[in-house]
């Protein structure tokens, strides 16, 4: 009981603990402003309530569950949708993702039909090199059955010291017997950045998250390998990017702005305003940029798109973004847990607050209900060239692009994992092999139709014919992913992506916008 009370006190006095930030490099936090009497009364009330529960509840009470799943999350839910409590396991997992580095075999696992399966082995990883492939069912690790385990349990068994062996027994669909594969654990470094040519002179840059500490570094490596001096236009894809580390967002946006321009600022009750400025990269300011965003683009990805929009540096294409403008500080607690507490709001260079309203709706509606927020007409600002932009509802694109909506047939195929299971049948126990540049032919399409019939997955002739191109695209991604790796599969998909191809057509708009902003800024300087 003393340990739990200590934890509760730590929550109320977190300002006195060391602060490691998730979304900012430095924040000065002062101690709680409530009086000691108020604090004592609050802690005493919680302790009394817990004591009554422990003594009188019908079943034995877990103090850890009462605090980790009840009291602490309950307190945070009274604040905002993004303050959060991480138990020791969750905190370690978050730190591992931020470092983008660990020791293990190098693959993602998932649950499919009650089995732990290899979802994606990373190309070049120990798992990939040893022959593990997407779709393999992990039956045992070092002889210990995985039956009844969840993915976290199996992942912990697969991780270990660099250079140590681990035996992975897998059942491969189509293979007559399970096979045991010896894998030597190694250092696994993951990258969430990919850059490649869409066509001569036109580059694609995709960033799936800003959660890792190596995003900006990986961006520089990828762009340099591509040859930035050859770039005549860039499509920056932030669709589905949920955000992450503020300093990584500042570094990414800043390389495309002029040196010293504001990228973002934030301020809160316990700190003075902080302004984060660009550290320019000269080559990154020579070509037009189109940024792709959607309703899942949030937080750090909104910092990047908002900064490039406010400075008229890029044409923003897609949907209005999620609207998360809250900064969380990371407060380590006793026993390896941590508190992620909202400590400030962030603002784009023009002064827009991007955070959507969450005080007049449930948190469930905030996250999952349809978006009907309009711009806040009271929060109107201007870009460098004088264009009006609005705050309070995410980043509204300069041009709207509605992504194709999945129909009932497509949703049914995805929910039934039809393509995933067909991939296993297609290669039928053999090591997956297809040549890069290969596309599914009529025979492959007929094979998929036969698979649907054999599995009694219902469809109509009209549905199959109407969705023919979509089916071919999904088959190519699935079979590429197994034989050549997810990155190669994703690249092939992006080159035929309708929004990416429209973004290429929008590059002249981005160029005109950039030139107009430069002209306006030059005129202002002359007037001075």
C-alpha positions as CSV (number, residue, x, y, z in Angstrom):
1,X,0.0,0.0,0.0
2,X,2.9,2.4,0.8
3,X,4.3,1.8,-2.7
4,X,1.0,2.7,-4.3
5,X,0.6,5.9,-2.3
6,X,4.1,6.9,-3.2
7,X,3.1,6.4,-6.9
8,X,0.1,8.6,-6.4
9,X,2.1,11.3,-4.7
10,X,4.6,11.2,-7.6
11,X,1.7,11.9,-10.0
12,X,0.7,15.0,-8.2
13,X,4.3,16.3,-7.8
14,X,5.7,15.1,-11.2
15,X,7.3,18.6,-11.7
16,X,10.1,17.5,-9.3
17,X,11.1,14.5,-11.3
18,X,13.4,14.3,-14.3
19,X,11.6,15.2,-17.5
20,X,12.3,13.3,-20.7
21,X,10.3,14.7,-23.5
22,X,8.4,12.9,-26.2
23,X,7.6,15.9,-28.4
24,X,10.1,18.5,-27.4
25,X,13.8,18.7,-26.6
26,X,13.6,21.0,-23.6
27,X,10.7,22.1,-21.4
28,X,11.0,23.9,-18.1
29,X,8.3,22.6,-15.7
30,X,7.4,24.1,-12.4
31,X,6.0,22.3,-9.4
32,X,2.3,21.8,-8.8
33,X,0.5,24.9,-7.7
34,X,-2.0,23.3,-5.5
35,X,-1.6,23.8,-1.7
36,X,-0.1,21.0,0.4
37,X,-3.4,20.7,2.2
38,X,-5.3,20.1,-1.0
39,X,-2.8,17.6,-2.1
40,X,-2.9,15.8,1.2
41,X,-6.7,15.6,1.1
42,X,-6.7,14.3,-2.4
43,X,-4.2,11.5,-1.7
44,X,-5.9,10.7,1.6
45,X,-9.3,10.3,-0.2
46,X,-7.8,8.0,-2.8
47,X,-6.0,5.9,-0.1
48,X,-9.2,5.6,2.0
49,X,-11.3,4.6,-1.1
50,X,-8.7,1.9,-2.0
51,X,-8.6,0.6,1.5
52,X,-12.3,0.2,1.6
53,X,-12.2,-1.6,-1.7
54,X,-9.4,-3.9,-0.6
55,X,-11.1,-4.9,2.6
56,X,-14.7,-5.2,1.4
57,X,-14.8,-6.2,-2.3
58,X,-16.2,-9.7,-2.9
59,X,-13.1,-11.0,-4.7
60,X,-9.4,-10.5,-4.0
61,X,-8.1,-7.1,-5.3
62,X,-5.0,-6.5,-7.3
63,X,-3.4,-3.3,-6.1
64,X,-1.5,-3.0,-9.4
65,X,-4.6,-3.3,-11.5
66,X,-6.5,-0.9,-9.3
67,X,-3.9,1.8,-9.8
68,X,-2.5,1.1,-13.3
69,X,-5.9,0.4,-14.9
70,X,-8.2,2.3,-12.6
71,X,-7.1,5.3,-10.5
72,X,-4.4,6.8,-12.6
73,X,-6.0,6.4,-16.1
74,X,-9.3,7.6,-14.6
75,X,-7.6,10.8,-13.3
76,X,-6.0,11.4,-16.7
77,X,-9.3,11.0,-18.5
78,X,-10.6,14.1,-16.8
79,X,-7.9,16.2,-18.5
80,X,-7.7,15.6,-22.3
81,X,-7.7,12.8,-24.9
82,X,-3.9,12.6,-25.1
83,X,-2.6,12.5,-21.6
84,X,-1.8,8.9,-20.8
85,X,-0.3,6.5,-18.3
86,X,2.2,3.8,-19.4
87,X,2.8,0.8,-17.3
88,X,6.5,-0.5,-17.2
89,X,6.0,-2.8,-20.2
90,X,4.3,-0.1,-22.3
91,X,7.0,2.4,-21.3
92,X,9.8,0.1,-22.4
93,X,8.0,-0.6,-25.7
94,X,7.6,3.1,-26.4
95,X,11.3,3.7,-25.7
96,X,12.3,0.8,-28.0
97,X,10.2,2.3,-30.8
98,X,11.7,5.8,-30.2
99,X,15.3,4.4,-30.4
100,X,14.3,2.4,-33.6
101,X,16.9,-0.1,-32.6
102,X,16.9,-3.4,-30.7
103,X,18.4,-6.9,-30.7
104,X,16.4,-9.7,-32.0
105,X,15.4,-11.5,-35.3
106,X,13.8,-8.6,-37.1
107,X,10.2,-9.3,-38.0
108,X,6.6,-8.2,-37.2
109,X,4.2,-10.9,-35.9
110,X,0.5,-10.9,-35.7
111,X,-2.4,-13.2,-34.8
112,X,-4.3,-14.9,-37.6
113,X,-7.0,-17.5,-36.9
114,X,-5.7,-18.1,-33.4
115,X,-2.1,-18.6,-34.5
116,X,1.0,-16.4,-34.2
117,X,2.1,-15.7,-37.8
118,X,5.0,-13.8,-39.4
119,X,3.4,-10.6,-40.6
120,X,6.5,-9.0,-42.1
121,X,10.1,-10.1,-41.8
122,X,12.4,-7.0,-42.5
123,X,14.4,-7.5,-45.7
124,X,18.1,-8.1,-44.8
125,X,17.2,-8.9,-41.1
126,X,18.3,-12.2,-39.5
127,X,14.8,-13.5,-39.9
128,X,14.7,-12.7,-43.6
129,X,18.2,-14.1,-44.2
130,X,17.3,-17.3,-42.4
131,X,14.3,-17.9,-44.7
132,X,11.4,-16.9,-42.5
133,X,8.6,-15.4,-44.7
134,X,5.3,-13.6,-44.4
135,X,2.5,-16.1,-43.6
136,X,4.7,-18.6,-41.7
137,X,2.9,-19.7,-38.5
138,X,5.2,-19.6,-35.5
139,X,4.4,-22.9,-33.7
140,X,7.3,-22.8,-31.2
141,X,10.3,-20.8,-30.1
142,X,13.3,-22.7,-28.7
143,X,11.0,-25.7,-28.4
144,X,8.4,-23.9,-26.3
145,X,4.9,-23.9,-27.9
146,X,3.3,-20.6,-28.7
147,X,-0.2,-21.9,-28.4
148,X,-2.3,-19.6,-26.3
149,X,0.4,-16.9,-26.2
150,X,-0.2,-13.3,-27.4
151,X,2.2,-11.4,-29.7
152,X,3.9,-9.6,-26.8
153,X,4.9,-13.0,-25.2
154,X,6.3,-14.4,-28.4
155,X,8.1,-11.1,-29.2
156,X,9.8,-11.2,-25.9
157,X,11.0,-14.8,-26.6
158,X,12.4,-13.8,-30.0
159,X,14.4,-10.8,-28.6
160,X,17.7,-11.4,-27.0
161,X,21.4,-10.5,-27.0
162,X,23.2,-9.9,-30.3
163,X,24.9,-13.1,-31.6
164,X,22.7,-15.5,-29.6
165,X,20.8,-18.3,-31.5
166,X,17.1,-18.8,-31.3
167,X,15.2,-21.8,-32.9
168,X,11.9,-20.8,-34.6
169,X,9.6,-23.7,-35.5
170,X,7.1,-22.7,-38.3
171,X,4.3,-24.3,-40.1
172,X,4.3,-23.1,-43.7
173,X,1.1,-23.6,-45.6
174,X,1.6,-26.2,-48.3
175,X,4.7,-27.7,-46.6
176,X,4.2,-31.3,-45.4
177,X,5.9,-30.9,-42.0
178,X,6.8,-28.1,-39.6
179,X,10.3,-26.7,-40.1
180,X,12.7,-25.5,-37.4
181,X,14.9,-22.5,-38.5
182,X,17.9,-21.4,-36.6
183,X,18.2,-17.6,-36.4
184,X,21.2,-15.7,-35.0
185,X,19.9,-12.6,-33.3
186,X,21.4,-9.3,-34.5
187,X,21.0,-5.5,-34.1
188,X,17.7,-4.5,-35.8
189,X,17.5,-0.9,-37.0
190,X,14.2,0.1,-38.5
191,X,13.5,3.1,-40.8
192,X,10.2,4.8,-41.3
193,X,11.6,6.8,-44.3
194,X,11.7,5.8,-47.9
195,X,12.8,7.9,-50.9
196,X,12.8,6.9,-54.6
197,X,12.1,8.2,-58.1
198,X,8.5,8.2,-59.3
199,X,9.8,9.3,-62.7
200,X,12.9,11.2,-63.9
201,X,13.4,14.3,-61.8
202,X,10.3,13.6,-59.6
203,X,11.1,12.1,-56.2
204,X,8.8,10.4,-53.6
205,X,9.5,10.8,-49.9
206,X,7.3,8.8,-47.5
207,X,7.5,9.1,-43.7
208,X,5.1,6.8,-41.9
209,X,5.7,8.1,-38.3
210,X,7.9,10.6,-36.4
211,X,8.0,8.4,-33.4
212,X,11.6,7.3,-34.0
213,X,14.7,9.4,-33.1
214,X,16.3,8.7,-36.5
215,X,13.7,10.1,-38.9
216,X,15.6,13.2,-39.9
217,X,18.9,11.3,-40.1
218,X,17.4,8.6,-42.3
219,X,15.8,11.3,-44.5
220,X,19.2,12.8,-45.2
221,X,20.7,9.4,-45.9
222,X,17.8,8.5,-48.3
223,X,17.9,11.8,-50.1
224,X,21.6,11.8,-50.5
225,X,21.5,8.3,-51.9
226,X,18.9,9.5,-54.4
227,X,20.9,12.5,-55.4
228,X,19.1,15.7,-54.3
229,X,20.8,17.8,-56.9
230,X,18.8,15.8,-59.5
231,X,15.4,16.5,-57.8
232,X,13.1,18.8,-59.8
233,X,10.0,18.1,-57.7
234,X,9.1,16.2,-54.5
235,X,6.0,14.4,-53.3
236,X,6.1,14.3,-49.5
237,X,3.7,11.6,-48.3
238,X,2.4,12.1,-44.7
239,X,-0.9,10.2,-45.1
240,X,-1.6,8.1,-42.1
241,X,1.4,9.5,-40.2
242,X,0.2,9.8,-36.5
243,X,3.0,12.0,-35.4
244,X,5.7,11.6,-32.8
245,X,8.8,13.5,-31.8
246,X,8.7,17.3,-32.1
247,X,12.4,17.7,-32.8
248,X,12.2,15.3,-35.7
249,X,9.3,17.2,-37.2
250,X,11.2,20.5,-36.8
251,X,14.3,19.0,-38.5
252,X,12.3,17.7,-41.4
253,X,10.3,20.8,-42.1
254,X,13.2,23.1,-41.4
255,X,15.4,21.7,-44.1
256,X,12.9,22.9,-46.7
257,X,12.6,26.4,-45.3
258,X,14.9,29.4,-45.1
259,X,17.4,29.4,-42.3
260,X,15.9,30.8,-39.1
261,X,12.2,30.7,-40.2
262,X,9.8,29.6,-37.6
263,X,8.6,26.0,-37.8
264,X,6.4,25.8,-34.8
265,X,6.0,27.3,-31.3
266,X,4.4,26.0,-28.1
267,X,3.4,27.4,-24.8
268,X,1.6,26.2,-21.7
269,X,0.7,27.2,-18.1
270,X,4.0,26.0,-16.6
271,X,6.5,27.3,-19.2
272,X,7.4,30.3,-21.4
273,X,6.8,30.2,-25.1
274,X,9.4,28.3,-27.1
275,X,10.0,28.9,-30.8
276,X,11.6,26.3,-32.9
277,X,13.4,27.5,-36.0
278,X,14.5,26.1,-39.3
279,X,18.0,24.8,-40.0
280,X,17.9,25.0,-43.8
281,X,19.4,22.6,-46.3
282,X,20.3,24.6,-49.4
283,X,19.4,21.9,-52.0
284,X,16.1,21.4,-50.2
285,X,14.9,24.9,-51.2
286,X,15.3,24.6,-54.9
287,X,12.4,22.5,-56.0
288,X,8.5,22.5,-55.6
289,X,6.9,20.2,-53.0
290,X,3.4,18.7,-52.8
291,X,2.5,17.3,-49.4
292,X,-0.1,14.5,-49.1
293,X,-2.2,14.4,-45.9
294,X,-5.3,12.8,-44.8
295,X,-7.6,12.6,-41.7
296,X,-5.1,10.3,-39.9
297,X,-2.2,12.7,-40.3
298,X,-1.7,14.1,-36.8
299,X,0.6,15.9,-34.4
300,X,4.2,16.1,-35.8
301,X,2.9,15.5,-39.4
302,X,0.6,18.5,-38.9
303,X,3.6,20.6,-37.7
304,X,5.4,19.8,-40.9
305,X,2.5,20.4,-43.2
306,X,1.4,23.5,-41.3
307,X,4.9,25.1,-41.4
308,X,5.3,24.4,-45.1
309,X,1.8,25.8,-45.8
310,X,2.2,28.9,-43.7
311,X,5.5,29.7,-45.5
312,X,3.9,28.9,-48.9
313,X,6.7,26.4,-49.4
314,X,4.4,23.5,-50.4
315,X,1.1,22.7,-51.9
316,X,-1.0,20.7,-49.4
317,X,-3.2,18.0,-51.1
318,X,-5.7,15.6,-49.6
319,X,-8.0,15.7,-46.6
320,X,-8.1,17.9,-43.5
321,X,-5.8,16.5,-40.9
322,X,-6.7,15.0,-37.5
323,X,-6.2,18.2,-35.5
324,X,-3.9,17.3,-32.6
325,X,-2.1,20.4,-31.3
326,X,-1.2,19.2,-27.8
327,X,2.4,18.6,-26.6
328,X,3.0,15.7,-24.2
329,X,5.9,15.7,-21.7
330,X,7.3,12.3,-20.5
331,X,7.5,12.0,-16.7
332,X,9.2,8.7,-15.5
333,X,7.6,7.3,-12.3
334,X,8.5,4.7,-9.8
335,X,8.7,1.0,-10.7
336,X,9.5,1.8,-14.4
337,X,6.1,3.4,-15.3
338,X,5.7,6.8,-16.9
339,X,3.2,9.6,-17.2
340,X,2.6,11.3,-20.6
341,X,1.0,14.6,-19.6
342,X,-0.1,17.4,-21.9
343,X,2.0,20.4,-21.0
344,X,1.5,22.8,-23.9
345,X,-0.3,23.7,-27.1
346,X,1.6,24.1,-30.3
347,X,1.0,26.8,-33.0
348,X,2.0,27.0,-36.6
349,X,4.3,29.9,-37.8
350,X,1.3,32.1,-38.6
351,X,-0.1,31.5,-35.1
352,X,-2.8,28.9,-35.8
353,X,-3.8,26.5,-33.1
354,X,-4.3,23.2,-34.8
355,X,-6.0,21.3,-31.9
356,X,-9.6,20.3,-32.5
357,X,-12.3,20.8,-29.8
358,X,-12.5,17.9,-27.4
359,X,-14.3,19.5,-24.5
360,X,-17.8,19.3,-25.9
361,X,-17.8,15.7,-27.0
362,X,-16.8,12.3,-25.7
363,X,-13.3,11.1,-26.2
364,X,-14.7,8.2,-28.2
365,X,-16.4,10.6,-30.6
366,X,-13.2,12.7,-30.7
367,X,-11.2,9.8,-32.0
368,X,-13.7,7.8,-34.0
369,X,-16.8,9.7,-35.0
370,X,-17.0,11.3,-38.4
371,X,-15.4,14.7,-38.8
372,X,-17.7,17.6,-39.1
373,X,-15.5,20.3,-37.6
374,X,-15.4,23.4,-39.8
375,X,-12.6,26.1,-39.6
376,X,-12.7,28.4,-36.6
377,X,-13.6,31.7,-38.3
378,X,-12.3,33.5,-35.2
379,X,-8.8,32.1,-35.7
380,X,-7.9,33.4,-39.1
381,X,-4.3,34.0,-40.0
382,X,-2.3,34.6,-43.1
383,X,0.5,32.8,-44.9
384,X,3.7,34.6,-46.0
385,X,2.1,35.6,-49.3
386,X,-1.2,36.7,-47.6
387,X,-3.4,33.7,-48.2
388,X,-6.0,33.1,-45.4
389,X,-5.6,30.0,-43.2
390,X,-7.7,29.0,-40.2
391,X,-6.9,27.3,-36.9
392,X,-8.8,25.0,-34.5
393,X,-9.6,22.1,-36.8
394,X,-6.4,20.5,-38.2
395,X,-4.6,21.6,-41.4
396,X,-7.0,22.2,-44.3
397,X,-5.4,21.2,-47.6
398,X,-4.9,23.8,-50.4
399,X,-6.6,21.3,-52.6
400,X,-9.0,18.6,-51.5
401,X,-8.5,15.0,-52.8
402,X,-11.1,12.4,-51.8
403,X,-9.4,9.0,-51.7
404,X,-11.4,6.2,-53.3
405,X,-13.9,4.7,-50.8
406,X,-13.7,1.0,-50.4
407,X,-16.9,-0.8,-51.5
408,X,-18.6,-3.8,-49.8
409,X,-16.7,-6.3,-51.8
410,X,-13.3,-4.7,-51.0
411,X,-14.1,-4.5,-47.3
412,X,-15.1,-8.2,-47.3
413,X,-11.9,-9.2,-49.0
414,X,-9.8,-7.3,-46.4
415,X,-11.7,-8.5,-43.4
416,X,-11.5,-12.2,-44.5
417,X,-7.7,-11.8,-45.1
418,X,-8.3,-13.3,-48.5
419,X,-5.1,-12.0,-50.1
420,X,-2.9,-12.9,-47.1
421,X,-4.2,-16.5,-47.2
422,X,-4.0,-16.7,-51.0
423,X,-0.4,-15.7,-50.8
424,X,0.4,-18.8,-48.7
425,X,-1.5,-21.1,-51.1
426,X,0.1,-19.5,-54.2
427,X,3.6,-20.3,-53.1
428,X,2.4,-23.6,-51.5
429,X,5.3,-24.3,-49.1
430,X,8.0,-23.0,-51.4
431,X,10.3,-20.0,-50.8
432,X,8.4,-17.1,-52.4
433,X,10.0,-16.0,-55.7
434,X,8.8,-13.4,-58.2
435,X,10.9,-11.0,-60.4
436,X,10.7,-7.3,-59.7
437,X,8.5,-5.7,-62.4
438,X,6.2,-8.8,-62.5
439,X,2.5,-8.2,-62.6
440,X,-0.3,-10.7,-61.9
441,X,-1.6,-12.2,-65.1
442,X,-4.9,-13.9,-66.1
443,X,-3.7,-17.2,-64.6
444,X,-2.9,-15.6,-61.3
445,X,-6.3,-13.9,-61.3
446,X,-8.1,-17.2,-62.0
447,X,-6.1,-18.8,-59.3
448,X,-7.4,-16.2,-56.8
449,X,-11.0,-16.8,-58.0
450,X,-10.5,-20.6,-57.5
451,X,-9.2,-19.9,-54.0
452,X,-12.3,-17.8,-53.1
453,X,-14.5,-20.6,-54.3
454,X,-12.6,-23.2,-52.4
455,X,-12.7,-21.2,-49.2
456,X,-16.4,-20.4,-49.8
457,X,-15.8,-16.7,-49.7
458,X,-18.9,-15.3,-51.4
459,X,-18.8,-12.8,-54.3
460,X,-20.7,-12.1,-57.5
461,X,-19.4,-12.1,-61.1
462,X,-20.3,-8.4,-61.3
463,X,-18.3,-7.6,-58.1
464,X,-15.3,-9.5,-59.3
465,X,-15.2,-7.8,-62.7
466,X,-15.9,-4.3,-61.3
467,X,-13.0,-4.7,-58.9
468,X,-10.7,-6.4,-61.3
469,X,-7.9,-3.7,-61.2
470,X,-8.2,-3.4,-57.4
471,X,-7.8,-7.2,-57.1
472,X,-4.7,-7.1,-59.3
473,X,-3.2,-4.3,-57.2
474,X,-3.7,-6.3,-54.0
475,X,-2.4,-9.5,-55.5
476,X,0.8,-7.7,-56.7
477,X,1.3,-6.1,-53.2
478,X,0.8,-9.4,-51.4
479,X,3.1,-11.5,-53.6
480,X,5.7,-8.8,-53.9
481,X,5.7,-8.4,-50.1
482,X,6.4,-12.1,-49.6
483,X,9.1,-12.5,-52.3
484,X,10.8,-9.1,-52.4
485,X,9.8,-7.4,-49.1
486,X,7.3,-4.8,-48.0
487,X,9.4,-1.8,-49.2
488,X,9.5,-3.1,-52.8
489,X,5.7,-3.9,-52.6
490,X,4.9,-0.4,-51.3
491,X,7.0,1.3,-54.0
492,X,5.2,-0.6,-56.7
493,X,1.8,0.4,-55.2
494,X,2.7,4.1,-54.9
495,X,3.7,4.4,-58.5
496,X,0.1,3.5,-59.5
497,X,-1.5,5.4,-56.6
498,X,-4.1,7.9,-58.0
499,X,-3.3,10.6,-55.4
500,X,0.4,10.3,-55.9
501,X,0.0,10.6,-59.6
502,X,-2.3,13.6,-59.2
503,X,0.3,15.2,-56.9
504,X,2.8,15.1,-59.7
505,X,0.4,17.1,-61.8
506,X,0.1,19.7,-58.9
507,X,3.9,20.4,-58.8
508,X,3.5,23.5,-61.1
509,X,1.0,24.9,-58.5
510,X,3.5,24.4,-55.8
511,X,6.2,26.1,-57.9
512,X,3.9,29.1,-58.6
513,X,3.1,29.3,-54.9
514,X,6.7,29.2,-53.9
515,X,7.7,31.9,-56.4
516,X,4.8,34.2,-55.4
517,X,5.8,34.0,-51.7
518,X,9.4,34.9,-52.6
519,X,8.2,37.8,-54.6
520,X,6.0,39.1,-51.8
521,X,8.8,38.7,-49.2
522,X,11.3,40.6,-51.5
523,X,8.8,43.5,-51.9
524,X,8.4,43.7,-48.1
525,X,12.2,43.9,-47.7
526,X,12.4,46.7,-50.2
527,X,9.8,48.7,-48.3
528,X,11.9,48.5,-45.2
